[in-house]
Amino acid sequence: MTATPPLSQRRRSRPSRGGVVLFLLVLAGAGTLVVFLSRGRGTAAAGGHGHTAAAAAAGDSLREVRLAPADARRIGVTFAEVTRTPFGRPVRAVAEVTSDETRLTTVTLKVDGWVERLHVNFTGQAVRRGEPLVDLYSPMLVTAQEELLLARRLGGDVSAGTADAQRGASGLAEAARRRLRYWDVPAEAIEQVERTGRASRTVTLRAPVTGIVLEKLVQQGQRVMAGDPLLRIADLSTVWVEGEVFERDLPYVRVGQPATVDLQALPGETREGPITYVYPTLDPSTRTARVRVELPNPRLALKPGMYATLRFAAPADTALTVPRSAVLVTGERALAFLKRPDGAYEPRPVVVGRTSEDRIEILRGLVAGDSVVASGTFLVDAESNLGTIMGGMGDMPGMDIRLPPDTAPAAPAHQPGEER
């Protein structure tokens, strides 16, 4: 006759109902954590149990997904065909309107002096070639004018003298004129000195070009030195639009290529011009290179400093493409879900190439005519990851434990004949 074990031993051998429930809740939380971590890791850390191999394979071996048509429609799964179509990568670049550097002029003095009068009163003022800019008093210019007058009087005194004396006097006068011209004294001012026979206290300097005053670096009454810049004048009849093109887009940009310019200040108006220059250096902080587009600006509607967008139409070729939403990039790989004839969704690693606004090039992994999940890809991928993780947990110790039925009889407090 088999002896009945003591009640205390029977209680220890049977797991409590609350303990089993707690274990399963902890296990479910661990499974959720593994699903989350499997999105960013290709392999699991090695452990001391046999189930770690399945967990390690979960990041690299996704399982196929099967969804009923009604479930697929409910979560918004749609499909698209892999097609070979003309593929041209549009290139966009943030740009800014700048003045044409070849049409910039700096007005600089070549003598010391004082600004007696400033005819240009503000930055942005339009000037025309030959208009007065500055009335300058310079002792050096006054001395040069007096030397010219002295040479002319000397020429008159030796008019009846020898030819050598006449040539000497004429050479002195020409040297005085040349010095004034070298100091940018206008020809009409030199003629006036010779005509009146009197040196002028001030000399008026005139605009060398027609344009807009971009910078005014002098004030009336200011003392100026030789070499000091007074004004910067820009001819804005032609402007540059300089854009920043990303490094990956540089192969699609070349000199002479037509570009379209959209300006924020002029919505609805587009302008077109050729790319005239691609700068040979790259900005290491932004990984961009500058490109230049020249535009005519007859009404001065384009102002330096305006923001713009450059658009280039890259040469189109034929490529195997799918919608961009059909490819899921996880950081370590790119996936597309292939719809098989039996209705299953097979995760297929792909190698991608160029991208456009709505499509992406497939280099390897799919062929023309394949049908792939075009929307809802992330949900299908999550289902595939979940199936892989839960499949790997099937071999974990304790996964076969089931909750005891609610109708299971409770153990009696004691049996007759047993000691408490």
The 8 nearest C-alpha neighbors of each residue, nearest first, counted from 0:
[[1, 2, 3, 4, 5, 416, 417, 415],
 [2, 0, 3, 4, 5, 9, 6, 417],
 [1, 3, 4, 0, 5, 417, 6, 416],
 [2, 4, 1, 5, 6, 0, 9, 417],
 [5, 3, 2, 6, 8, 9, 7, 1],
 [4, 6, 8, 7, 3, 9, 417, 418],
 [5, 7, 9, 8, 10, 4, 413, 417],
 [8, 6, 10, 9, 5, 11, 4, 12],
 [9, 7, 11, 10, 6, 5, 12, 4],
 [10, 8, 6, 12, 11, 7, 13, 5],
 [9, 11, 7, 8, 13, 12, 6, 14],
 [10, 12, 8, 9, 13, 7, 14, 15],
 [13, 11, 9, 10, 8, 14, 7, 15],
 [12, 14, 10, 11, 15, 9, 8, 16],
 [15, 13, 16, 12, 18, 19, 11, 10],
 [14, 16, 18, 17, 13, 19, 10, 11],
 [15, 17, 19, 18, 14, 20, 403, 402],
 [18, 16, 20, 19, 15, 21, 14, 22],
 [17, 19, 21, 15, 20, 16, 22, 14],
 [18, 20, 22, 16, 21, 17, 23, 15],
 [19, 21, 17, 23, 22, 18, 24, 16],
 [22, 20, 18, 24, 19, 23, 17, 25],
 [23, 21, 19, 25, 20, 24, 26, 18],
 [22, 24, 26, 20, 25, 21, 27, 19],
 [25, 23, 27, 21, 26, 22, 20, 28],
 [26, 24, 28, 22, 23, 27, 29, 21],
 [27, 25, 23, 29, 24, 28, 22, 30],
 [26, 28, 30, 24, 29, 25, 23, 31],
 [29, 27, 31, 25, 30, 26, 24, 32],
 [28, 30, 32, 26, 27, 31, 33, 25],
 [29, 31, 27, 33, 28, 32, 26, 34],
 [30, 32, 34, 28, 29, 33, 35, 27],
 [33, 31, 29, 35, 30, 34, 36, 28],
 [32, 34, 36, 30, 35, 31, 37, 29],
 [35, 33, 31, 37, 32, 36, 385, 30],
 [36, 34, 32, 33, 37, 38, 31, 39],
 [35, 37, 33, 38, 34, 39, 32, 40],
 [36, 38, 40, 34, 58, 39, 35, 33],
 [39, 37, 36, 35, 40, 34, 58, 329],
 [38, 40, 37, 36, 41, 329, 330, 35],
 [41, 39, 37, 42, 38, 58, 36, 43],
 [40, 42, 58, 59, 39, 37, 43, 55],
 [41, 43, 55, 40, 58, 56, 44, 59],
 [44, 42, 55, 54, 45, 41, 40, 51],
 [43, 45, 46, 42, 55, 51, 54, 52],
 [44, 46, 51, 43, 47, 52, 55, 48],
 [47, 45, 48, 51, 44, 49, 50, 52],
 [46, 48, 49, 45, 51, 50, 52, 44],
 [49, 47, 50, 46, 51, 395, 52, 45],
 [48, 50, 51, 52, 47, 395, 394, 46],
 [49, 51, 52, 53, 395, 48, 394, 54],
 [52, 50, 54, 53, 49, 46, 55, 48],
 [53, 51, 55, 54, 50, 56, 49, 45],
 [54, 52, 391, 56, 55, 51, 50, 57],
 [53, 55, 51, 57, 52, 56, 391, 43],
 [56, 54, 43, 42, 52, 53, 57, 51],
 [55, 57, 53, 59, 54, 58, 60, 52],
 [56, 58, 54, 387, 55, 60, 59, 388],
 [59, 57, 41, 37, 56, 42, 60, 40],
 [58, 60, 56, 57, 41, 61, 42, 55],
 [61, 59, 57, 56, 58, 62, 387, 384],
 [62, 60, 383, 387, 384, 59, 57, 346],
 [63, 61, 383, 387, 64, 60, 386, 346],
 [62, 64, 345, 344, 383, 346, 343, 61],
 [63, 65, 344, 383, 343, 62, 66, 345],
 [66, 64, 343, 344, 63, 67, 342, 345],
 [67, 65, 71, 70, 68, 64, 343, 342],
 [66, 68, 70, 69, 71, 65, 342, 72],
 [69, 67, 71, 70, 72, 66, 73, 342],
 [68, 70, 72, 67, 71, 73, 66, 74],
 [71, 69, 73, 67, 72, 68, 66, 74],
 [72, 70, 68, 76, 73, 69, 74, 66],
 [73, 71, 75, 69, 70, 74, 76, 68],
 [72, 74, 70, 71, 75, 69, 76, 68],
 [73, 75, 71, 72, 76, 70, 375, 378],
 [76, 74, 72, 73, 375, 71, 77, 374],
 [77, 75, 375, 71, 374, 72, 74, 372],
 [78, 76, 374, 373, 372, 75, 79, 375],
 [77, 79, 372, 373, 371, 370, 76, 80],
 [80, 78, 373, 371, 370, 372, 81, 77],
 [79, 81, 370, 369, 368, 82, 371, 78],
 [80, 82, 367, 369, 368, 321, 320, 370],
 [83, 81, 367, 319, 320, 80, 84, 368],
 [82, 84, 319, 318, 320, 317, 367, 81],
 [83, 85, 317, 318, 86, 82, 319, 320],
 [86, 84, 317, 316, 315, 318, 87, 83],
 [85, 87, 315, 316, 317, 318, 84, 88],
 [88, 86, 315, 313, 314, 89, 316, 85],
 [87, 89, 355, 313, 90, 86, 354, 312],
 [90, 88, 312, 313, 311, 87, 355, 91],
 [89, 91, 311, 310, 88, 312, 248, 92],
 [92, 90, 310, 309, 311, 89, 308, 93],
 [91, 93, 309, 244, 243, 242, 308, 94],
 [92, 94, 308, 242, 243, 307, 309, 91],
 [242, 95, 93, 307, 241, 308, 306, 92],
 [94, 96, 306, 307, 241, 240, 305, 304],
 [95, 97, 240, 303, 305, 304, 239, 241],
 [98, 96, 303, 239, 240, 304, 238, 95],
 [99, 97, 238, 303, 239, 100, 235, 96],
 [98, 100, 238, 102, 101, 239, 97, 237],
 [101, 99, 102, 103, 98, 233, 97, 239],
 [100, 102, 99, 103, 104, 98, 234, 233],
 [103, 101, 100, 234, 99, 233, 104, 235],
 [102, 104, 233, 100, 101, 232, 234, 105],
 [105, 103, 232, 231, 233, 106, 102, 208],
 [104, 106, 231, 230, 107, 232, 228, 103],
 [105, 107, 230, 229, 228, 231, 104, 108],
 [108, 106, 228, 229, 227, 226, 105, 109],
 [107, 109, 225, 226, 110, 227, 106, 228],
 [110, 108, 225, 182, 226, 107, 111, 183],
 [111, 109, 225, 108, 224, 112, 182, 139],
 [112, 110, 224, 225, 223, 137, 109, 113],
 [111, 113, 137, 136, 223, 222, 135, 110],
 [114, 112, 222, 136, 221, 135, 223, 115],
 [113, 115, 220, 135, 221, 219, 116, 134],
 [116, 114, 134, 220, 135, 113, 136, 219],
 [115, 117, 134, 114, 219, 133, 118, 220],
 [118, 116, 133, 219, 119, 132, 134, 120],
 [117, 119, 132, 133, 120, 131, 116, 134],
 [120, 118, 117, 132, 121, 124, 133, 122],
 [119, 121, 118, 117, 122, 124, 215, 218],
 [122, 120, 124, 119, 123, 215, 212, 214],
 [121, 123, 212, 124, 214, 215, 213, 120],
 [124, 122, 212, 211, 213, 121, 125, 214],
 [123, 125, 212, 122, 211, 121, 126, 119],
 [126, 124, 211, 210, 212, 123, 127, 209],
 [127, 125, 210, 209, 211, 124, 130, 128],
 [128, 126, 209, 130, 129, 208, 210, 206],
 [127, 129, 208, 209, 206, 207, 130, 126],
 [130, 128, 206, 205, 127, 207, 131, 208],
 [129, 131, 205, 206, 128, 127, 132, 126],
 [132, 130, 205, 204, 133, 206, 118, 203],
 [133, 131, 118, 205, 204, 119, 206, 117],
 [132, 134, 117, 204, 203, 118, 116, 135],
 [135, 133, 203, 116, 115, 202, 201, 114],
 [136, 134, 114, 201, 202, 115, 113, 133],
 [137, 135, 201, 113, 112, 200, 115, 114],
 [136, 138, 112, 139, 140, 111, 135, 141],
 [139, 137, 141, 140, 142, 136, 112, 111],
 [138, 140, 142, 137, 141, 143, 110, 111],
 [141, 139, 143, 137, 142, 138, 144, 179],
 [140, 142, 138, 144, 139, 143, 145, 198],
 [143, 141, 145, 139, 140, 144, 138, 146],
 [142, 144, 140, 146, 145, 141, 139, 175],
 [145, 143, 147, 141, 146, 142, 198, 140],
 [146, 144, 148, 142, 147, 143, 198, 149],
 [147, 145, 149, 143, 144, 148, 150, 142],
 [146, 148, 175, 144, 150, 145, 172, 149],
 [149, 147, 145, 151, 150, 146, 152, 144],
 [148, 150, 146, 152, 151, 147, 145, 153],
 [149, 151, 172, 153, 147, 148, 152, 171],
 [150, 152, 154, 148, 153, 149, 172, 147],
 [153, 151, 155, 149, 154, 150, 148, 156],
 [152, 154, 150, 156, 151, 155, 168, 149],
 [153, 155, 168, 151, 152, 157, 156, 158],
 [156, 154, 152, 158, 153, 157, 151, 159],
 [155, 157, 153, 154, 158, 152, 159, 160],
 [158, 156, 160, 159, 154, 155, 165, 164],
 [157, 159, 155, 160, 156, 154, 165, 161],
 [160, 158, 157, 161, 156, 155, 165, 162],
 [161, 159, 157, 158, 164, 162, 165, 156],
 [160, 162, 164, 163, 165, 159, 157, 158],
 [161, 163, 165, 164, 166, 160, 167, 158],
 [162, 164, 166, 161, 165, 167, 160, 168],
 [163, 165, 167, 161, 162, 166, 168, 157],
 [164, 166, 162, 168, 167, 163, 157, 169],
 [167, 165, 169, 163, 164, 168, 170, 162],
 [168, 166, 164, 170, 165, 169, 163, 171],
 [167, 169, 154, 171, 165, 170, 166, 150],
 [168, 170, 166, 172, 167, 171, 165, 154],
 [171, 169, 167, 173, 168, 172, 166, 174],
 [172, 170, 174, 168, 169, 173, 150, 167],
 [173, 171, 150, 175, 169, 147, 174, 170],
 [172, 174, 176, 170, 175, 171, 177, 169],
 [173, 175, 177, 171, 172, 176, 170, 178],
 [176, 174, 147, 172, 178, 173, 177, 143],
 [175, 177, 173, 179, 174, 178, 180, 172],
 [178, 176, 174, 180, 179, 175, 173, 181],
 [177, 179, 181, 175, 180, 176, 174, 182],
 [178, 180, 182, 176, 177, 181, 184, 175],
 [179, 181, 177, 183, 184, 182, 178, 176],
 [182, 180, 178, 183, 179, 177, 184, 109],
 [181, 183, 179, 180, 184, 109, 178, 110],
 [184, 182, 180, 181, 185, 179, 204, 109],
 [183, 185, 180, 179, 182, 186, 188, 204],
 [186, 184, 188, 187, 183, 189, 180, 204],
 [185, 187, 189, 188, 190, 184, 180, 191],
 [188, 186, 190, 189, 185, 191, 184, 192],
 [187, 189, 191, 185, 186, 190, 192, 184],
 [190, 188, 186, 192, 191, 187, 193, 185],
 [191, 189, 187, 193, 188, 192, 194, 186],
 [190, 192, 194, 188, 189, 193, 195, 187],
 [191, 193, 189, 195, 190, 194, 196, 197],
 [194, 192, 190, 196, 191, 195, 189, 148],
 [195, 193, 191, 192, 196, 190, 197, 189],
 [196, 194, 197, 192, 193, 191, 198, 190],
 [197, 195, 193, 192, 194, 148, 198, 191],
 [196, 198, 195, 192, 199, 193, 148, 145],
 [199, 197, 144, 192, 145, 141, 200, 196],
 [198, 200, 201, 197, 141, 202, 192, 144],
 [201, 199, 136, 141, 198, 202, 137, 138],
 [202, 200, 136, 135, 199, 134, 203, 137],
 [201, 203, 135, 134, 204, 136, 199, 200],
 [202, 204, 134, 133, 135, 131, 205, 201],
 [205, 203, 133, 132, 131, 134, 202, 184],
 [206, 204, 131, 129, 132, 130, 207, 203],
 [207, 205, 129, 128, 130, 208, 132, 131],
 [206, 208, 128, 205, 129, 209, 106, 104],
 [209, 207, 128, 206, 210, 127, 129, 104],
 [208, 210, 127, 128, 126, 234, 207, 206],
 [211, 209, 234, 233, 126, 232, 125, 208],
 [210, 212, 125, 233, 232, 123, 124, 213],
 [211, 213, 232, 123, 124, 122, 214, 231],
 [212, 214, 231, 123, 232, 122, 211, 233],
 [213, 215, 231, 230, 212, 122, 216, 232],
 [216, 214, 230, 122, 217, 229, 231, 121],
 [215, 217, 229, 230, 214, 228, 218, 231],
 [218, 216, 229, 215, 221, 219, 230, 228],
 [217, 219, 221, 220, 216, 117, 114, 215],
 [218, 220, 117, 114, 221, 116, 115, 217],
 [221, 219, 114, 115, 113, 218, 222, 116],
 [222, 220, 114, 219, 218, 113, 223, 217],
 [223, 221, 113, 112, 114, 220, 224, 111],
 [224, 222, 112, 113, 111, 221, 227, 225],
 [225, 223, 111, 227, 226, 110, 112, 222],
 [224, 226, 110, 109, 111, 108, 227, 223],
 [227, 225, 108, 109, 107, 224, 228, 110],
 [226, 228, 225, 224, 107, 108, 229, 223],
 [229, 227, 107, 106, 230, 226, 105, 216],
 [228, 230, 216, 217, 106, 107, 227, 215],
 [231, 229, 215, 106, 214, 105, 216, 228],
 [232, 230, 105, 214, 213, 104, 212, 106],
 [231, 233, 212, 104, 211, 213, 210, 103],
 [234, 232, 103, 210, 211, 102, 235, 104],
 [233, 235, 210, 102, 236, 211, 209, 103],
 [236, 234, 237, 238, 233, 98, 210, 296],
 [235, 237, 296, 297, 234, 295, 299, 238],
 [238, 236, 295, 235, 296, 294, 99, 293],
 [239, 237, 98, 99, 294, 235, 293, 97],
 [238, 240, 293, 97, 99, 292, 96, 98],
 [239, 241, 96, 292, 95, 291, 97, 293],
 [240, 242, 291, 94, 95, 290, 239, 289],
 [94, 241, 243, 93, 290, 289, 92, 244],
 [244, 242, 289, 92, 288, 287, 93, 94],
 [245, 243, 287, 288, 92, 289, 242, 248],
 [246, 244, 287, 248, 247, 286, 288, 243],
 [245, 247, 287, 248, 249, 286, 244, 288],
 [246, 248, 245, 249, 250, 244, 251, 287],
 [249, 247, 245, 246, 250, 251, 244, 90],
 [248, 250, 252, 251, 246, 247, 245, 244],
 [251, 249, 248, 252, 247, 253, 246, 313],
 [250, 252, 249, 313, 248, 253, 314, 90],
 [253, 251, 249, 250, 254, 256, 248, 313],
 [252, 254, 256, 255, 251, 274, 277, 250],
 [255, 253, 274, 275, 256, 276, 277, 252],
 [254, 256, 274, 273, 275, 253, 257, 276],
 [255, 257, 274, 273, 254, 253, 258, 252],
 [258, 256, 273, 272, 274, 255, 311, 271],
 [257, 259, 311, 272, 271, 310, 273, 256],
 [258, 260, 271, 310, 270, 309, 311, 269],
 [259, 261, 309, 270, 269, 308, 271, 262],
 [262, 260, 269, 308, 307, 309, 259, 263],
 [263, 261, 307, 265, 264, 306, 266, 308],
 [262, 264, 265, 266, 307, 306, 261, 305],
 [263, 265, 262, 266, 305, 306, 307, 301],
 [266, 264, 262, 263, 268, 267, 261, 269],
 [267, 265, 268, 263, 264, 262, 261, 269],
 [266, 268, 265, 269, 261, 262, 263, 264],
 [269, 267, 266, 265, 270, 261, 262, 260],
 [270, 268, 261, 260, 267, 259, 271, 262],
 [269, 271, 260, 259, 268, 261, 272, 294],
 [272, 270, 259, 258, 260, 269, 257, 273],
 [271, 273, 258, 257, 294, 293, 292, 259],
 [274, 272, 257, 255, 256, 292, 258, 275],
 [273, 275, 292, 255, 254, 256, 291, 276],
 [276, 274, 254, 292, 291, 273, 255, 293],
 [275, 277, 291, 274, 254, 290, 278, 292],
 [278, 276, 290, 289, 279, 291, 254, 275],
 [277, 279, 289, 280, 290, 276, 288, 281],
 [278, 280, 277, 281, 288, 289, 276, 290],
 [281, 279, 278, 288, 282, 289, 287, 277],
 [282, 280, 288, 287, 283, 286, 279, 289],
 [281, 283, 286, 287, 284, 285, 288, 280],
 [284, 282, 286, 285, 281, 287, 280, 288],
 [283, 285, 282, 286, 287, 281, 288, 245],
 [284, 286, 287, 282, 283, 245, 281, 288],
 [287, 285, 283, 282, 246, 284, 245, 281],
 [288, 286, 245, 244, 246, 285, 282, 243],
 [287, 289, 281, 244, 243, 282, 280, 278],
 [290, 288, 243, 242, 278, 244, 277, 241],
 [289, 291, 277, 242, 241, 276, 278, 243],
 [290, 292, 241, 276, 274, 275, 240, 277],
 [291, 293, 274, 240, 275, 239, 273, 272],
 [294, 292, 239, 238, 272, 240, 291, 275],
 [293, 295, 238, 237, 272, 239, 296, 292],
 [296, 294, 237, 297, 236, 238, 293, 235],
 [295, 297, 236, 237, 299, 298, 301, 294],
 [296, 298, 236, 299, 295, 237, 300, 235],
 [299, 297, 300, 296, 236, 301, 295, 235],
 [300, 298, 296, 301, 297, 302, 235, 236],
 [299, 301, 298, 302, 296, 297, 265, 264],
 [302, 300, 299, 296, 303, 96, 305, 238],
 [301, 303, 305, 300, 304, 96, 299, 97],
 [304, 302, 97, 96, 305, 98, 301, 95],
 [303, 305, 96, 95, 97, 302, 306, 98],
 [306, 304, 96, 95, 303, 302, 307, 264],
 [307, 305, 95, 94, 263, 262, 304, 96],
 [306, 308, 262, 94, 95, 261, 263, 93],
 [309, 307, 93, 261, 94, 260, 92, 262],
 [308, 310, 260, 92, 91, 259, 94, 93],
 [311, 309, 91, 259, 258, 90, 260, 308],
 [312, 310, 258, 90, 313, 89, 91, 259],
 [311, 313, 89, 314, 90, 310, 88, 87],
 [312, 314, 251, 88, 87, 89, 311, 315],
 [315, 313, 87, 312, 316, 251, 88, 86],
 [316, 314, 87, 86, 85, 313, 317, 88],
 [315, 317, 85, 86, 87, 318, 314, 84],
 [318, 316, 85, 84, 86, 83, 315, 319],
 [317, 319, 83, 84, 86, 320, 85, 360],
 [320, 318, 83, 361, 82, 360, 84, 81],
 [319, 321, 360, 359, 361, 82, 81, 318],
 [320, 322, 81, 358, 359, 323, 325, 360],
 [323, 321, 358, 324, 325, 357, 359, 373],
 [322, 324, 358, 359, 325, 357, 326, 321],
 [323, 325, 322, 326, 373, 374, 327, 376],
 [326, 324, 373, 323, 322, 372, 335, 374],
 [327, 325, 335, 324, 334, 323, 328, 333],
 [326, 328, 334, 333, 329, 335, 325, 376],
 [327, 329, 333, 330, 332, 326, 334, 331],
 [330, 328, 331, 332, 333, 327, 39, 38],
 [329, 331, 328, 332, 39, 333, 327, 38],
 [332, 330, 329, 333, 328, 41, 39, 40],
 [331, 333, 329, 330, 328, 334, 348, 349],
 [332, 334, 328, 327, 349, 348, 329, 326],
 [335, 333, 348, 327, 326, 347, 349, 328],
 [334, 336, 326, 347, 346, 325, 337, 327],
 [337, 335, 346, 345, 371, 372, 344, 347],
 [336, 338, 371, 345, 344, 370, 339, 335],
 [339, 337, 344, 371, 370, 343, 342, 345],
 [338, 340, 342, 341, 343, 337, 344, 345],
 [341, 339, 342, 338, 343, 344, 370, 337],
 [340, 342, 339, 343, 338, 344, 65, 345],
 [343, 341, 340, 339, 338, 344, 65, 66],
 [342, 344, 65, 339, 64, 341, 338, 345],
 [345, 343, 338, 64, 337, 63, 336, 339],
 [344, 346, 63, 337, 336, 347, 343, 338],
 [347, 345, 336, 335, 63, 337, 334, 61],
 [346, 348, 335, 334, 336, 345, 349, 337],
 [349, 347, 334, 333, 364, 335, 346, 332],
 [350, 348, 364, 363, 333, 334, 347, 351],
 [349, 351, 363, 362, 361, 364, 333, 352],
 [352, 350, 361, 362, 360, 349, 353, 359],
 [353, 351, 360, 361, 362, 354, 350, 359],
 [354, 352, 360, 359, 351, 355, 88, 361],
 [355, 353, 359, 358, 360, 352, 88, 356],
 [354, 356, 358, 88, 357, 359, 89, 353],
 [355, 357, 358, 354, 89, 323, 88, 359],
 [356, 358, 355, 323, 322, 359, 354, 324],
 [359, 357, 322, 323, 355, 321, 354, 356],
 [360, 358, 354, 323, 320, 321, 353, 322],
 [359, 361, 320, 352, 353, 351, 319, 354],
 [362, 360, 351, 319, 320, 363, 350, 352],
 [361, 363, 350, 351, 352, 360, 364, 319],
 [364, 362, 350, 349, 361, 365, 351, 366],
 [363, 365, 349, 348, 350, 347, 366, 362],
 [366, 364, 363, 369, 367, 349, 361, 81],
 [367, 365, 369, 368, 81, 364, 319, 363],
 [366, 368, 81, 82, 369, 83, 365, 319],
 [367, 369, 81, 80, 366, 82, 370, 365],
 [370, 368, 81, 367, 80, 366, 371, 365],
 [369, 371, 80, 338, 79, 337, 81, 78],
 [372, 370, 337, 336, 78, 338, 79, 373],
 [371, 373, 78, 336, 325, 77, 374, 376],
 [372, 374, 325, 78, 77, 79, 324, 371],
 [375, 373, 76, 77, 376, 372, 324, 325],
 [374, 376, 76, 378, 377, 75, 379, 74],
 [377, 375, 379, 374, 378, 380, 372, 325],
 [376, 378, 380, 379, 375, 381, 327, 374],
 [379, 377, 381, 380, 375, 376, 382, 74],
 [380, 378, 382, 376, 381, 377, 383, 375],
 [379, 381, 377, 383, 378, 382, 376, 384],
 [380, 382, 378, 384, 383, 379, 385, 377],
 [381, 383, 385, 379, 380, 384, 386, 378],
 [384, 382, 380, 386, 62, 381, 385, 64],
 [385, 383, 381, 387, 386, 382, 61, 388],
 [384, 386, 382, 388, 387, 383, 389, 381],
 [387, 385, 383, 389, 384, 388, 390, 382],
 [386, 388, 390, 384, 57, 385, 389, 62],
 [387, 389, 391, 385, 390, 386, 57, 384],
 [390, 388, 392, 386, 391, 387, 385, 393],
 [391, 389, 387, 388, 392, 393, 386, 53],
 [390, 392, 53, 388, 389, 393, 54, 387],
 [393, 391, 389, 395, 390, 394, 388, 50],
 [392, 394, 390, 391, 395, 398, 389, 50],
 [395, 393, 392, 50, 396, 391, 398, 49],
 [394, 396, 392, 50, 393, 398, 397, 49],
 [397, 395, 398, 394, 399, 393, 50, 392],
 [396, 398, 399, 400, 395, 394, 401, 23],
 [399, 397, 400, 396, 395, 393, 394, 392],
 [400, 398, 397, 401, 396, 393, 395, 394],
 [399, 401, 397, 398, 402, 19, 23, 403],
 [402, 400, 403, 399, 398, 19, 404, 23],
 [401, 403, 404, 400, 19, 20, 16, 405],
 [402, 404, 401, 405, 16, 407, 406, 19],
 [405, 403, 406, 407, 402, 401, 408, 16],
 [404, 406, 407, 403, 408, 402, 16, 409],
 [405, 407, 404, 408, 403, 409, 402, 16],
 [406, 408, 404, 405, 409, 403, 410, 16],
 [409, 407, 406, 410, 405, 411, 404, 403],
 [408, 410, 411, 407, 406, 412, 405, 16],
 [409, 411, 408, 412, 413, 10, 407, 6],
 [412, 410, 413, 409, 414, 408, 6, 415],
 [411, 413, 410, 414, 6, 419, 409, 415],
 [414, 412, 411, 415, 417, 419, 6, 418],
 [415, 413, 417, 416, 411, 412, 6, 418],
 [416, 414, 417, 413, 418, 419, 412, 411],
 [415, 417, 414, 418, 413, 419, 5, 3],
 [418, 416, 415, 414, 419, 413, 5, 6],
 [417, 419, 416, 413, 414, 415, 5, 6],
 [418, 417, 413, 6, 412, 414, 7, 416]]
